[in-house]
Amino acid sequence: MLDSILENDIALFLYLNNLGTVQWDGFWLLMTNKFTAIPLYIVLLFVTYKSIGLKKTVVAVVFILLLIALSDQTSQLFKYGLRRLRPCHDGDLMDLTRLVKSSCGGKYSFFSAHAANSAAVAVYFGLLLRNYYKHVFTGLLIWALIVAYSRIYIGVHFPADILFGFFVGSTYGILFYNMAKFVFKKYNKQLS
């Protein structure tokens, strides 16, 4: 059964990866670049501050930093524990993979830290800000899905890497949001 899942994952990767065209490469390279999201993070911090105030924003930032660290390190544990080669490092797939950027990245692929981290940020801030901004949760999820898909497009992750990473990141996002909410409630009680 696992062999069948892996075969389907490879087939889906090759199909999606080879849909890419030179005209779209620049866009997807931009979306996969971790520094591209810095303006979004600045906006999220600003609207968080405007919505919940400085002290709660500081707490929110501490939780998001811990969240990203946990998400990223969990990805590394899985990558080095399972040692599934990236498609661009797999000798059977290298010639079939449309590698868009000049380097392939680390050796192992399961699971995508980009997918996990973007999902974690999207879910955490989406839940934190949903009562203040009507479509923020949906918008952030769309952004995270685009970032996650960019990893398939550029040829460095399989769909299963993306799906599992998105699941882990979303789960951590919910968990850390609930921890932050708990701290906010304690803070509110102290002010009363």
N, C-alpha and C positions, 0 to 999 in steps of 0.2 A: 504494500500500500504506500509506504514512504517513497519507494522508487517511482511509483505512478505520480505522486504529488510533485516530486522533484522534476520529473520529465515534463509535466504540464507547466510547471513554473518556468522551466527553461524555454519551452515553446512559446509561452506568453511573453516572456522577456524578449525573445528574438523578434516576435511579431511587433511588439510595441516599440522596441528600440529601433527597428528598421523602418518605422513610419517617419522617422525624422528626416528633415530636409535642411540643406545649407541655409536657406532663408530664415529658418527658425532657430538655428544653433545659437546665435547671439542672445536671443531672449532667454533660452533655457540655461545657458551658461550664466547669465545675470541672475536668474532665479535660484540657481544652485550655489551661488557664491554667498558664503555666510556674512560677508560685510554688507551685502545689499540690504539686509534686514535692519541695519542700524537705524535708519530714519524711522522705520516702523516702531522699533523699540523705544525710541525717544518720544514719539507720539503717544505710545501706550503709557509710558511713565508720566507724561504731562497730563493726559486725560484721567489717569488714576489719581494723581495728585488733586486735580480739579474736582474729582468725584468723591473722594474719601478723605482728603486732607493729608497733611505732611506725615504725621506720626503713623497712620495706617499705611501710607505709601512706603515708608521705610520698612515696616513689617512685611509688606507685600514684596518688596525688592529682596529682602533676606530670603523669603520663601522661594522666589523665582530663581535666585542664585543656587540655592540648595537643590531645587527641582532640576535645573539644567545639569548640575554636577552629577546628581544621581542618575538621571536619564542617560547622560553620556557615558558614565562609568559602567552602567548596566550593559550598554551596547558593547563596550570593550570586553567585558566578561564573557558575553555570548560569543563574540567574534573569535576570541582566543580559546574559548572552551570548545566550540563546535568546528572551527577552522574550515568553514565553507568558503572556497575561493570566490573572489569577485569574478564576474563574467569576463572581464578584461585581463584577468590573470589565469583563467582556466584554459589550458592548452587546447581543449576540444572546441572552445567557443571563441577564442581570440580572433580568429579570422572571420567569424560570423557576426561579431559584435561591432556596432557602429560607435566607436569611441570618439566622442566629440572634443574632449580636451586632451592636452598633450600628455598628461600623466593620469595613471589609473587610480592612484591613491593607495591606501593600505592594502595588504594582501587579502584580507578576509572581509566577507560581506554580510553575514547574518548576525545582527540586524542593523538596519540603517540608523545611524545616529542623527543624520539630518531629518529623517522622517520622525523619529522619536522626539527630538528636541523641538521641532516646529509644531508638532501636535501638542506637546506639553505646554508650550507657550500659548498656543491658540486656545486650548481648553481652559487653562488657568485664567488667562486674562478675559476670555470670553465669559466665563462664569462670574468673575469678579466685577465685570463692567456691564453685564447684560441688563441690569435694572436701570442703568443710566443711559445706555445707547442701544436703541432697538435692534439694530442689525449687526452689532459688533461680533457676536458669537459666530454667526454665519459667515461674515466677511473674513474673520480670522481662520475659520476652518477651510475656507476656499484657498486662502493664502498658503496654509500648511499643506493642503493637498497638492497645490502647484509645486511647492518646494519638494515634497516627497516624490512626485512624478518626475521631476527634473533629474533625479538620480537614475531612473530607468532610461530616460531619454539620452543622457550623456554616456550611458553604457557602463555604469559602475555598480548597480544593484539590481537584483532580481525582484519581481513583484512580491514574493513572500517576505523578502527583507523589509520592503516598504510597509506591507500590511501589518506585520508583527511589530515593527518599529512604531507605526502609528498607534497601534493598540497599547503598547507599553507607555508611550508618551502621553496618550489620552488618559490612561489609568493613573499615572503619576500626577497629571494635571488636576484630575478630580480629587485625588488624595491630598495634594498640597493646598488646593483651594479650600477644602474642608478644614485643614489644619489652620490656615490663615483665618478663616471665618471663626473658628473656635477662639483664637487669640484676640480677634476683634471684639467678640462678645465679652471676653474677660476685661478687655480695655474699657468697653462701654460701661460695664458694671462698676469699675473703679472710679469712673467719672460721675456716676450717679450718687 
